């Protein structure tokens, strides 16, 4: 089976800007640590991620690994 | 004269992710201080802002004030 998907998306909602900024920083630090950087859309009360491998303009194993690590972050609304 | 513009845009380019994240935090802190929050698109080597007033779904004086304050930030590439 081939699944033609260009990127992974994750969306988070919050009750304020601060929590969204905090998550952006958590994701940003993780991205630096992993050397794998998502695109991050930050607005009041929300963070949206797009994760893909720029070099191949598509998905690789490291995208799924990074997405799994983001899932493990203690997001502000679940603390 | 009427100018029909929905939002202000500002784009910044950097040589890495860290500088883009740093500017995102500078803008985020300023947004919290002003109570005026732009949409921020953060990716490796770039930050893009969209500034408008959600309540009127268009531009107000405070958008121009916020944009001017962003211009005054010591962005990482000009430090």
Backbone of each chain as nested JSON, in Angstrom:
{
  "chains": [
    {"id": "A", "residues": [
      {"number": 1, "name": "UNK", "atoms": {"N": [0.85, -1.194, 0.0], "CA": [0.0, 0.0, 0.0], "C": [0.888, 1.248, 0.0]}},
      {"number": 2, "name": "UNK", "atoms": {"N": [0.564, 2.153, -0.846], "CA": [1.277, 3.426, -0.852], "C": [0.308, 4.509, -0.378]}},
      {"number": 3, "name": "UNK", "atoms": {"N": [0.748, 5.276, 0.568], "CA": [-0.053, 6.395, 1.032], "C": [0.674, 7.673, 0.651]}},
      {"number": 4, "name": "UNK", "atoms": {"N": [0.039, 8.466, -0.142], "CA": [0.675, 9.682, -0.625], "C": [0.364, 10.838, 0.315]}},
      {"number": 5, "name": "UNK", "atoms": {"N": [1.195, 11.008, 1.279], "CA": [0.992, 12.077, 2.242], "C": [2.264, 12.915, 2.302]}},
      {"number": 6, "name": "UNK", "atoms": {"N": [2.11, 14.198, 2.15], "CA": [3.287, 15.071, 2.101], "C": [3.842, 15.416, 3.479]}},
      {"number": 7, "name": "UNK", "atoms": {"N": [2.942, 15.579, 4.447], "CA": [3.411, 15.996, 5.773], "C": [2.447, 15.528, 6.85]}},
      {"number": 8, "name": "UNK", "atoms": {"N": [2.926, 15.548, 8.074], "CA": [2.086, 15.271, 9.231], "C": [1.631, 16.604, 9.824]}},
      {"number": 9, "name": "UNK", "atoms": {"N": [0.415, 16.609, 10.334], "CA": [-0.088, 17.821, 10.979], "C": [-0.537, 17.526, 12.398]}},
      {"number": 10, "name": "UNK", "atoms": {"N": [-0.279, 18.46, 13.262], "CA": [-0.778, 18.349, 14.628], "C": [-1.307, 19.714, 15.045]}},
      {"number": 11, "name": "UNK", "atoms": {"N": [-2.458, 19.726, 15.699], "CA": [-3.046, 20.993, 16.134], "C": [-3.316, 20.964, 17.63]}},
      {"number": 12, "name": "UNK", "atoms": {"N": [-3.029, 22.051, 18.276], "CA": [-3.24, 22.182, 19.718], "C": [-4.036, 23.45, 19.979]}},
      {"number": 13, "name": "UNK", "atoms": {"N": [-4.96, 23.364, 20.932], "CA": [-5.721, 24.56, 21.311], "C": [-5.495, 24.897, 22.784]}},
      {"number": 14, "name": "UNK", "atoms": {"N": [-5.475, 26.174, 23.061], "CA": [-5.232, 26.646, 24.418], "C": [-6.174, 27.795, 24.756]}},
      {"number": 15, "name": "UNK", "atoms": {"N": [-6.16, 28.161, 26.036], "CA": [-7.053, 29.232, 26.481], "C": [-6.405, 30.605, 26.454]}},
      {"number": 16, "name": "UNK", "atoms": {"N": [-5.163, 30.647, 26.048], "CA": [-4.49, 31.942, 26.002], "C": [-3.284, 31.857, 25.065]}},
      {"number": 17, "name": "UNK", "atoms": {"N": [-2.588, 32.981, 24.941], "CA": [-1.407, 33.012, 24.08], "C": [-0.209, 32.394, 24.778]}},
      {"number": 18, "name": "UNK", "atoms": {"N": [-0.096, 32.633, 26.076], "CA": [1.08, 32.189, 26.828], "C": [1.3, 30.678, 26.71]}},
      {"number": 19, "name": "UNK", "atoms": {"N": [0.23, 29.909, 26.866], "CA": [0.383, 28.454, 26.788], "C": [0.809, 28.013, 25.393]}},
      {"number": 20, "name": "UNK", "atoms": {"N": [0.29, 28.704, 24.387], "CA": [0.684, 28.38, 23.01], "C": [2.16, 28.714, 22.789]}},
      {"number": 21, "name": "UNK", "atoms": {"N": [2.604, 29.839, 23.338], "CA": [4.015, 30.211, 23.231], "C": [4.895, 29.209, 23.979]}},
      {"number": 22, "name": "UNK", "atoms": {"N": [4.42, 28.771, 25.143], "CA": [5.18, 27.777, 25.915], "C": [5.361, 26.486, 25.119]}},
      {"number": 23, "name": "UNK", "atoms": {"N": [4.299, 26.022, 24.496], "CA": [4.414, 24.789, 23.708], "C": [5.349, 24.998, 22.503]}},
      {"number": 24, "name": "UNK", "atoms": {"N": [5.252, 26.169, 21.904], "CA": [6.157, 26.482, 20.791], "C": [7.61, 26.348, 21.238]}},
      {"number": 25, "name": "UNK", "atoms": {"N": [7.893, 26.814, 22.431], "CA": [9.257, 26.703, 22.944], "C": [9.643, 25.259, 23.25]}},
      {"number": 26, "name": "UNK", "atoms": {"N": [8.725, 24.511, 23.809], "CA": [9.018, 23.097, 24.061], "C": [9.318, 22.375, 22.75]}},
      {"number": 27, "name": "UNK", "atoms": {"N": [8.487, 22.632, 21.759], "CA": [8.693, 21.989, 20.452], "C": [9.987, 22.486, 19.823]}},
      {"number": 28, "name": "UNK", "atoms": {"N": [10.243, 23.791, 19.963], "CA": [11.455, 24.37, 19.396], "C": [12.717, 23.78, 20.009]}},
      {"number": 29, "name": "UNK", "atoms": {"N": [12.703, 23.596, 21.321], "CA": [13.879, 23.015, 21.983], "C": [14.069, 21.566, 21.549]}},
      {"number": 30, "name": "UNK", "atoms": {"N": [12.96, 20.854, 21.437], "CA": [13.044, 19.465, 20.99], "C": [13.566, 19.401, 19.551]}},
      {"number": 31, "name": "UNK", "atoms": {"N": [13.095, 20.323, 18.739], "CA": [13.535, 20.363, 17.339], "C": [15.044, 20.597, 17.246]}},
      {"number": 32, "name": "UNK", "atoms": {"N": [15.547, 21.507, 18.063], "CA": [16.979, 21.776, 18.07], "C": [17.749, 20.544, 18.534]}},
      {"number": 33, "name": "UNK", "atoms": {"N": [17.211, 19.875, 19.563], "CA": [17.89, 18.696, 20.098], "C": [17.947, 17.571, 19.063]}},
      {"number": 34, "name": "UNK", "atoms": {"N": [16.879, 17.458, 18.278], "CA": [16.781, 16.366, 17.306], "C": [17.395, 16.73, 15.953]}},
      {"number": 35, "name": "UNK", "atoms": {"N": [17.61, 18.012, 15.746], "CA": [18.039, 18.449, 14.427], "C": [16.962, 18.217, 13.37]}},
      {"number": 36, "name": "UNK", "atoms": {"N": [15.707, 18.294, 13.798], "CA": [14.578, 18.068, 12.89], "C": [13.526, 19.123, 13.22]}},
      {"number": 37, "name": "UNK", "atoms": {"N": [13.269, 20.01, 12.256], "CA": [12.494, 21.215, 12.578], "C": [11.159, 21.266, 11.855]}},
      {"number": 38, "name": "UNK", "atoms": {"N": [10.084, 21.278, 12.603], "CA": [8.768, 21.429, 11.968], "C": [8.491, 22.881, 11.632]}},
      {"number": 39, "name": "UNK", "atoms": {"N": [7.495, 23.121, 10.823], "CA": [6.955, 24.464, 10.684], "C": [5.916, 24.637, 11.797]}},
      {"number": 40, "name": "UNK", "atoms": {"N": [5.956, 25.77, 12.442], "CA": [5.085, 26.017, 13.596], "C": [4.26, 27.266, 13.347]}},
      {"number": 41, "name": "UNK", "atoms": {"N": [2.954, 27.13, 13.412], "CA": [2.066, 28.284, 13.292], "C": [1.519, 28.58, 14.682]}},
      {"number": 42, "name": "UNK", "atoms": {"N": [1.87, 29.739, 15.187], "CA": [1.516, 30.141, 16.551], "C": [0.568, 31.326, 16.492]}},
      {"number": 43, "name": "UNK", "atoms": {"N": [-0.568, 31.186, 17.124], "CA": [-1.497, 32.307, 17.217], "C": [-2.148, 32.26, 18.59]}},
      {"number": 44, "name": "UNK", "atoms": {"N": [-2.94, 33.259, 18.918], "CA": [-3.594, 33.284, 20.221], "C": [-4.387, 31.983, 20.395]}},
      {"number": 45, "name": "UNK", "atoms": {"N": [-4.018, 31.208, 21.41], "CA": [-4.779, 30.005, 21.733], "C": [-4.539, 28.803, 20.854]}},
      {"number": 46, "name": "UNK", "atoms": {"N": [-3.568, 28.881, 19.96], "CA": [-3.339, 27.695, 19.143], "C": [-1.913, 27.567, 18.606]}},
      {"number": 47, "name": "UNK", "atoms": {"N": [-1.555, 26.311, 18.413], "CA": [-0.291, 25.969, 17.765], "C": [-0.602, 24.898, 16.728]}},
      {"number": 48, "name": "UNK", "atoms": {"N": [-0.115, 25.099, 15.521], "CA": [-0.282, 24.082, 14.484], "C": [1.088, 23.711, 13.936]}},
      {"number": 49, "name": "UNK", "atoms": {"N": [1.339, 22.433, 13.875], "CA": [2.616, 21.93, 13.386], "C": [2.458, 21.271, 12.038]}},
      {"number": 50, "name": "UNK", "atoms": {"N": [3.449, 21.467, 11.192], "CA": [3.583, 20.644, 9.987], "C": [4.965, 20.026, 10.022]}},
      {"number": 51, "name": "UNK", "atoms": {"N": [4.986, 18.719, 9.896], "CA": [6.237, 17.977, 10.024], "C": [6.486, 17.223, 8.728]}},
      {"number": 52, "name": "UNK", "atoms": {"N": [7.622, 17.478, 8.099], "CA": [8.022, 16.689, 6.948], "C": [9.522, 16.816, 6.759]}},
      {"number": 53, "name": "UNK", "atoms": {"N": [10.06, 16.064, 5.82], "CA": [11.491, 16.101, 5.566], "C": [11.743, 16.915, 4.31]}},
      {"number": 54, "name": "UNK", "atoms": {"N": [12.303, 18.102, 4.505], "CA": [12.472, 19.033, 3.395], "C": [13.329, 18.437, 2.276]}},
      {"number": 55, "name": "UNK", "atoms": {"N": [14.339, 17.679, 2.686], "CA": [15.297, 17.151, 1.707], "C": [14.612, 16.281, 0.65]}},
      {"number": 56, "name": "UNK", "atoms": {"N": [13.584, 15.53, 1.071], "CA": [12.874, 14.673, 0.113], "C": [11.492, 15.238, -0.214]}},
      {"number": 57, "name": "UNK", "atoms": {"N": [11.169, 16.408, 0.399], "CA": [9.857, 17.023, 0.225], "C": [8.739, 16.011, 0.466]}},
      {"number": 58, "name": "UNK", "atoms": {"N": [8.888, 15.255, 1.523], "CA": [7.882, 14.251, 1.877], "C": [8.209, 13.683, 3.244]}},
      {"number": 59, "name": "UNK", "atoms": {"N": [7.623, 12.551, 3.544], "CA": [7.779, 11.973, 4.877], "C": [8.884, 10.935, 4.937]}},
      {"number": 60, "name": "UNK", "atoms": {"N": [9.611, 10.952, 6.048], "CA": [10.599, 9.911, 6.313], "C": [10.378, 9.416, 7.738]}},
      {"number": 61, "name": "UNK", "atoms": {"N": [11.112, 8.378, 8.107], "CA": [10.929, 7.803, 9.438], "C": [11.115, 8.859, 10.524]}},
      {"number": 62, "name": "UNK", "atoms": {"N": [12.067, 9.757, 10.316], "CA": [12.358, 10.735, 11.368], "C": [11.182, 11.678, 11.626]}},
      {"number": 63, "name": "UNK", "atoms": {"N": [10.308, 11.831, 10.644], "CA": [9.113, 12.659, 10.867], "C": [8.172, 11.995, 11.868]}},
      {"number": 64, "name": "UNK", "atoms": {"N": [8.014, 10.702, 11.732], "CA": [7.127, 9.975, 12.646], "C": [7.73, 9.927, 14.049]}},
      {"number": 65, "name": "UNK", "atoms": {"N": [9.051, 9.793, 14.099], "CA": [9.731, 9.814, 15.4], "C": [9.539, 11.171, 16.061]}},
      {"number": 66, "name": "UNK", "atoms": {"N": [9.725, 12.23, 15.275], "CA": [9.563, 13.569, 15.854], "C": [8.123, 13.788, 16.317]}},
      {"number": 67, "name": "UNK", "atoms": {"N": [7.171, 13.353, 15.515], "CA": [5.755, 13.504, 15.884], "C": [5.455, 12.752, 17.181]}},
      {"number": 68, "name": "UNK", "atoms": {"N": [6.039, 11.58, 17.336], "CA": [5.825, 10.801, 18.561], "C": [6.404, 11.536, 19.762]}},
      {"number": 69, "name": "UNK", "atoms": {"N": [7.546, 12.172, 19.567], "CA": [8.159, 12.91, 20.674], "C": [7.33, 14.136, 21.048]}},
      {"number": 70, "name": "UNK", "atoms": {"N": [6.738, 14.78, 20.072], "CA": [5.847, 15.897, 20.367], "C": [4.652, 15.405, 21.181]}},
      {"number": 71, "name": "UNK", "atoms": {"N": [4.149, 14.218, 20.845], "CA": [3.025, 13.65, 21.601], "C": [3.389, 13.438, 23.07]}},
      {"number": 72, "name": "UNK", "atoms": {"N": [4.654, 13.206, 23.33], "CA": [5.08, 12.952, 24.705], "C": [5.326, 14.228, 25.498]}},
      {"number": 73, "name": "UNK", "atoms": {"N": [5.348, 15.371, 24.82], "CA": [5.582, 16.619, 25.554], "C": [4.439, 16.877, 26.521]}},
      {"number": 74, "name": "UNK", "atoms": {"N": [4.763, 17.387, 27.7], "CA": [3.702, 17.769, 28.633], "C": [3.089, 19.084, 28.183]}},
      {"number": 75, "name": "UNK", "atoms": {"N": [2.089, 19.003, 27.313], "CA": [1.47, 20.234, 26.804], "C": [0.778, 20.972, 27.946]}},
      {"number": 76, "name": "UNK", "atoms": {"N": [0.783, 22.283, 27.881], "CA": [0.267, 23.099, 28.99], "C": [-1.154, 22.744, 29.429]}},
      {"number": 77, "name": "UNK", "atoms": {"N": [-1.98, 22.323, 28.51], "CA": [-3.376, 22.047, 28.899], "C": [-3.555, 20.679, 29.537]}},
      {"number": 78, "name": "UNK", "atoms": {"N": [-2.505, 19.879, 29.56], "CA": [-2.638, 18.554, 30.168], "C": [-1.777, 18.431, 31.426]}},
      {"number": 79, "name": "UNK", "atoms": {"N": [-1.058, 19.523, 31.733], "CA": [-0.193, 19.487, 32.919], "C": [-1.024, 19.313, 34.181]}}
    ]},
    {"id": "B", "residues": [
      {"number": 1, "name": "UNK", "atoms": {"N": [-8.83, 58.968, 0.879], "CA": [-8.361, 57.706, 0.277], "C": [-8.678, 56.542, 1.204]}},
      {"number": 2, "name": "UNK", "atoms": {"N": [-9.217, 55.491, 0.646], "CA": [-9.456, 54.275, 1.423], "C": [-8.527, 53.174, 0.909]}},
      {"number": 3, "name": "UNK", "atoms": {"N": [-7.831, 52.575, 1.802], "CA": [-6.972, 51.454, 1.426], "C": [-7.547, 50.189, 2.058]}},
      {"number": 4, "name": "UNK", "atoms": {"N": [-7.91, 49.265, 1.236], "CA": [-8.539, 48.043, 1.732], "C": [-7.476, 46.981, 1.99]}},
      {"number": 5, "name": "UNK", "atoms": {"N": [-6.949, 46.985, 3.176], "CA": [-5.925, 46.017, 3.558], "C": [-6.396, 45.299, 4.815]}},
      {"number": 6, "name": "UNK", "atoms": {"N": [-6.348, 44.001, 4.778], "CA": [-6.853, 43.213, 5.898], "C": [-5.86, 43.083, 7.04]}},
      {"number": 7, "name": "UNK", "atoms": {"N": [-4.577, 42.961, 6.677], "CA": [-3.574, 42.757, 7.723], "C": [-2.211, 43.294, 7.287]}},
      {"number": 8, "name": "UNK", "atoms": {"N": [-1.336, 43.459, 8.263], "CA": [0.052, 43.813, 7.992], "C": [0.886, 42.537, 8.012]}},
      {"number": 9, "name": "UNK", "atoms": {"N": [1.886, 42.484, 7.161], "CA": [2.779, 41.327, 7.148], "C": [4.219, 41.766, 7.34]}},
      {"number": 10, "name": "UNK", "atoms": {"N": [4.951, 40.969, 8.073], "CA": [6.38, 41.21, 8.21], "C": [7.099, 39.873, 8.098]}},
      {"number": 11, "name": "UNK", "atoms": {"N": [8.195, 39.843, 7.36], "CA": [8.948, 38.597, 7.194], "C": [10.4, 38.799, 7.603]}},
      {"number": 12, "name": "UNK", "atoms": {"N": [10.923, 37.831, 8.285], "CA": [12.309, 37.866, 8.749], "C": [13.01, 36.59, 8.311]}},
      {"number": 13, "name": "UNK", "atoms": {"N": [14.259, 36.715, 7.921], "CA": [15.044, 35.524, 7.544], "C": [16.265, 35.4, 8.443]}},
      {"number": 14, "name": "UNK", "atoms": {"N": [16.605, 34.159, 8.739], "CA": [17.741, 33.885, 9.612], "C": [18.562, 32.735, 9.061]}},
      {"number": 15, "name": "UNK", "atoms": {"N": [19.723, 32.535, 9.678], "CA": [20.606, 31.47, 9.209], "C": [20.4, 30.155, 9.946]}},
      {"number": 16, "name": "UNK", "atoms": {"N": [19.479, 30.129, 10.885], "CA": [19.225, 28.892, 11.629], "C": [17.848, 28.96, 12.278]}},
      {"number": 17, "name": "UNK", "atoms": {"N": [17.501, 27.899, 12.978], "CA": [16.208, 27.853, 13.667], "C": [16.239, 28.648, 14.958]}},
      {"number": 18, "name": "UNK", "atoms": {"N": [17.361, 28.592, 15.658], "CA": [17.459, 29.221, 16.985], "C": [17.152, 30.715, 16.936]}},
      {"number": 19, "name": "UNK", "atoms": {"N": [17.714, 31.401, 15.95], "CA": [17.467, 32.84, 15.862], "C": [15.999, 33.135, 15.57]}},
      {"number": 20, "name": "UNK", "atoms": {"N": [15.389, 32.276, 14.764], "CA": [13.963, 32.459, 14.463], "C": [13.119, 32.227, 15.72]}},
      {"number": 21, "name": "UNK", "atoms": {"N": [13.508, 31.218, 16.502], "CA": [12.79, 30.956, 17.755], "C": [12.985, 32.109, 18.732]}},
      {"number": 22, "name": "UNK", "atoms": {"N": [14.199, 32.647, 18.775], "CA": [14.465, 33.792, 19.665], "C": [13.578, 34.986, 19.305]}},
      {"number": 23, "name": "UNK", "atoms": {"N": [13.468, 35.281, 18.014], "CA": [12.62, 36.403, 17.62], "C": [11.154, 36.119, 17.945]}},
      {"number": 24, "name": "UNK", "atoms": {"N": [10.732, 34.88, 17.753], "CA": [9.362, 34.493, 18.102], "C": [9.087, 34.798, 19.575]}},
      {"number": 25, "name": "UNK", "atoms": {"N": [10.069, 34.513, 20.418], "CA": [9.897, 34.8, 21.845], "C": [9.889, 36.288, 22.136]}},
      {"number": 26, "name": "UNK", "atoms": {"N": [10.742, 37.021, 21.466], "CA": [10.724, 38.479, 21.652], "C": [9.37, 39.054, 21.253]}},
      {"number": 27, "name": "UNK", "atoms": {"N": [8.878, 38.608, 20.114], "CA": [7.576, 39.088, 19.639], "C": [6.471, 38.619, 20.577]}},
      {"number": 28, "name": "UNK", "atoms": {"N": [6.578, 37.378, 21.024], "CA": [5.569, 36.827, 21.929], "C": [5.499, 37.592, 23.241]}},
      {"number": 29, "name": "UNK", "atoms": {"N": [6.656, 37.923, 23.788], "CA": [6.668, 38.679, 25.05], "C": [6.09, 40.071, 24.847]}},
      {"number": 30, "name": "UNK", "atoms": {"N": [6.433, 40.673, 23.72], "CA": [5.887, 41.986, 23.428], "C": [4.362, 41.906, 23.233]}},
      {"number": 31, "name": "UNK", "atoms": {"N": [3.919, 40.863, 22.585], "CA": [2.481, 40.677, 22.359], "C": [1.734, 40.549, 23.689]}},
      {"number": 32, "name": "UNK", "atoms": {"N": [2.317, 39.78, 24.619], "CA": [1.689, 39.637, 25.928], "C": [1.661, 40.974, 26.661]}},
      {"number": 33, "name": "UNK", "atoms": {"N": [2.765, 41.718, 26.565], "CA": [2.842, 43.011, 27.25], "C": [1.81, 43.998, 26.703]}},
      {"number": 34, "name": "UNK", "atoms": {"N": [1.583, 43.934, 25.399], "CA": [0.676, 44.881, 24.744], "C": [-0.769, 44.386, 24.734]}},
      {"number": 35, "name": "UNK", "atoms": {"N": [-0.949, 43.094, 24.996], "CA": [-2.291, 42.534, 24.849], "C": [-2.757, 42.537, 23.403]}},
      {"number": 36, "name": "UNK", "atoms": {"N": [-1.801, 42.428, 22.489], "CA": [-2.119, 42.447, 21.052], "C": [-1.272, 41.368, 20.391]}},
      {"number": 37, "name": "UNK", "atoms": {"N": [-1.93, 40.346, 19.843], "CA": [-1.205, 39.135, 19.452], "C": [-1.252, 38.893, 17.951]}},
      {"number": 38, "name": "UNK", "atoms": {"N": [-0.102, 38.896, 17.327], "CA": [-0.055, 38.573, 15.898], "C": [-0.122, 37.067, 15.692]}},
      {"number": 39, "name": "UNK", "atoms": {"N": [-0.365, 36.65, 14.472], "CA": [-0.129, 35.264, 14.099], "C": [1.335, 35.145, 13.692]}},
      {"number": 40, "name": "UNK", "atoms": {"N": [1.982, 34.109, 14.166], "CA": [3.421, 33.949, 13.926], "C": [3.674, 32.616, 13.238]}},
      {"number": 41, "name": "UNK", "atoms": {"N": [4.304, 32.671, 12.088], "CA": [4.688, 31.444, 11.394], "C": [6.191, 31.29, 11.556]}},
      {"number": 42, "name": "UNK", "atoms": {"N": [6.565, 30.221, 12.243], "CA": [7.975, 29.974, 12.578], "C": [8.444, 28.72, 11.866]}},
      {"number": 43, "name": "UNK", "atoms": {"N": [9.509, 28.838, 11.113], "CA": [10.103, 27.663, 10.464], "C": [11.614, 27.842, 10.486]}},
      {"number": 44, "name": "UNK", "atoms": {"N": [12.329, 26.837, 10.044], "CA": [13.793, 26.926, 10.031], "C": [14.195, 28.166, 9.238]}},
      {"number": 45, "name": "UNK", "atoms": {"N": [14.869, 29.107, 9.922], "CA": [15.412, 30.266, 9.235], "C": [14.426, 31.371, 8.907]}},
      {"number": 46, "name": "UNK", "atoms": {"N": [13.183, 31.242, 9.386], "CA": [12.268, 32.351, 9.096], "C": [11.144, 32.515, 10.104]}},
      {"number": 47, "name": "UNK", "atoms": {"N": [10.713, 33.747, 10.189], "CA": [9.545, 34.108, 10.981], "C": [8.69, 35.018, 10.111]}},
      {"number": 48, "name": "UNK", "atoms": {"N": [7.399, 34.702, 10.048], "CA": [6.479, 35.572, 9.309], "C": [5.337, 35.979, 10.235]}},
      {"number": 49, "name": "UNK", "atoms": {"N": [5.076, 37.25, 10.277], "CA": [4.019, 37.784, 11.134], "C": [2.843, 38.256, 10.318]}},
      {"number": 50, "name": "UNK", "atoms": {"N": [1.655, 38.027, 10.852], "CA": [0.464, 38.704, 10.333], "C": [-0.178, 39.422, 11.504]}},
      {"number": 51, "name": "UNK", "atoms": {"N": [-0.407, 40.688, 11.298], "CA": [-0.916, 41.538, 12.376], "C": [-2.234, 42.14, 11.925]}},
      {"number": 52, "name": "UNK", "atoms": {"N": [-3.277, 41.89, 12.697], "CA": [-4.551, 42.57, 12.437], "C": [-5.391, 42.531, 13.698]}},
      {"number": 53, "name": "UNK", "atoms": {"N": [-6.512, 43.192, 13.657], "CA": [-7.389, 43.253, 14.815], "C": [-8.564, 42.314, 14.598]}},
      {"number": 54, "name": "UNK", "atoms": {"N": [-8.559, 41.204, 15.32], "CA": [-9.554, 40.157, 15.115], "C": [-10.976, 40.686, 15.313]}},
      {"number": 55, "name": "UNK", "atoms": {"N": [-11.128, 41.571, 16.293], "CA": [-12.468, 42.046, 16.637], "C": [-13.159, 42.721, 15.46]}},
      {"number": 56, "name": "UNK", "atoms": {"N": [-12.384, 43.415, 14.646], "CA": [-12.979, 44.091, 13.485], "C": [-12.591, 43.392, 12.18]}},
      {"number": 57, "name": "UNK", "atoms": {"N": [-11.832, 42.288, 12.311], "CA": [-11.332, 41.555, 11.142], "C": [-10.687, 42.492, 10.131]}},
      {"number": 58, "name": "UNK", "atoms": {"N": [-9.879, 43.374, 10.65], "CA": [-9.184, 44.328, 9.782], "C": [-8.16, 45.094, 10.605]}},
      {"number": 59, "name": "UNK", "atoms": {"N": [-7.706, 46.197, 10.053], "CA": [-6.645, 46.95, 10.716], "C": [-7.174, 48.076, 11.586]}},
      {"number": 60, "name": "UNK", "atoms": {"N": [-6.519, 48.244, 12.725], "CA": [-6.813, 49.379, 13.594], "C": [-5.49, 50.038, 13.96]}},
      {"number": 61, "name": "UNK", "atoms": {"N": [-5.569, 51.158, 14.639], "CA": [-4.352, 51.89, 14.995], "C": [-3.383, 50.998, 15.765]}},
      {"number": 62, "name": "UNK", "atoms": {"N": [-3.923, 50.143, 16.633], "CA": [-3.044, 49.336, 17.483], "C": [-2.209, 48.354, 16.671]}},
      {"number": 63, "name": "UNK", "atoms": {"N": [-2.671, 47.998, 15.481], "CA": [-1.864, 47.12, 14.621], "C": [-0.606, 47.838, 14.144]}},
      {"number": 64, "name": "UNK", "atoms": {"N": [-0.768, 49.085, 13.783], "CA": [0.385, 49.856, 13.31], "C": [1.361, 50.129, 14.451]}},
      {"number": 65, "name": "UNK", "atoms": {"N": [0.794, 50.361, 15.627], "CA": [1.649, 50.57, 16.805], "C": [2.433, 49.288, 17.108]}},
      {"number": 66, "name": "UNK", "atoms": {"N": [1.727, 48.15, 17.054], "CA": [2.418, 46.893, 17.339], "C": [3.502, 46.627, 16.287]}},
      {"number": 67, "name": "UNK", "atoms": {"N": [3.188, 46.872, 15.03], "CA": [4.173, 46.663, 13.957], "C": [5.401, 47.548, 14.162]}},
      {"number": 68, "name": "UNK", "atoms": {"N": [5.175, 48.772, 14.604], "CA": [6.305, 49.678, 14.846], "C": [7.163, 49.158, 15.988]}},
      {"number": 69, "name": "UNK", "atoms": {"N": [6.518, 48.585, 16.993], "CA": [7.272, 48.048, 18.127], "C": [8.08, 46.827, 17.712]}},
      {"number": 70, "name": "UNK", "atoms": {"N": [7.53, 46.018, 16.833], "CA": [8.292, 44.873, 16.31], "C": [9.517, 45.377, 15.542]}},
      {"number": 71, "name": "UNK", "atoms": {"N": [9.344, 46.464, 14.802], "CA": [10.486, 47.025, 14.061], "C": [11.616, 47.45, 14.992]}},
      {"number": 72, "name": "UNK", "atoms": {"N": [11.245, 47.819, 16.204], "CA": [12.26, 48.291, 17.161], "C": [12.966, 47.151, 17.885]}},
      {"number": 73, "name": "UNK", "atoms": {"N": [12.441, 45.94, 17.751], "CA": [13.085, 44.82, 18.449], "C": [14.491, 44.596, 17.894]}},
      {"number": 74, "name": "UNK", "atoms": {"N": [15.422, 44.265, 18.762], "CA": [16.756, 43.939, 18.269], "C": [16.748, 42.53, 17.698]}},
      {"number": 75, "name": "UNK", "atoms": {"N": [16.423, 42.419, 16.414], "CA": [16.338, 41.091, 15.803], "C": [17.722, 40.448, 15.781]}},
      {"number": 76, "name": "UNK", "atoms": {"N": [17.779, 39.128, 15.91], "CA": [19.062, 38.435, 16.046], "C": [20.059, 38.742, 14.931]}},
      {"number": 77, "name": "UNK", "atoms": {"N": [19.575, 38.991, 13.731], "CA": [20.519, 39.197, 12.63], "C": [21.073, 40.613, 12.576]}},
      {"number": 78, "name": "UNK", "atoms": {"N": [20.562, 41.5, 13.4], "CA": [21.07, 42.873, 13.386], "C": [21.791, 43.218, 14.684]}},
      {"number": 79, "name": "UNK", "atoms": {"N": [21.848, 42.266, 15.606], "CA": [22.52, 42.512, 16.888], "C": [24.006, 42.744, 16.679]}}
    ]}
  ]
}
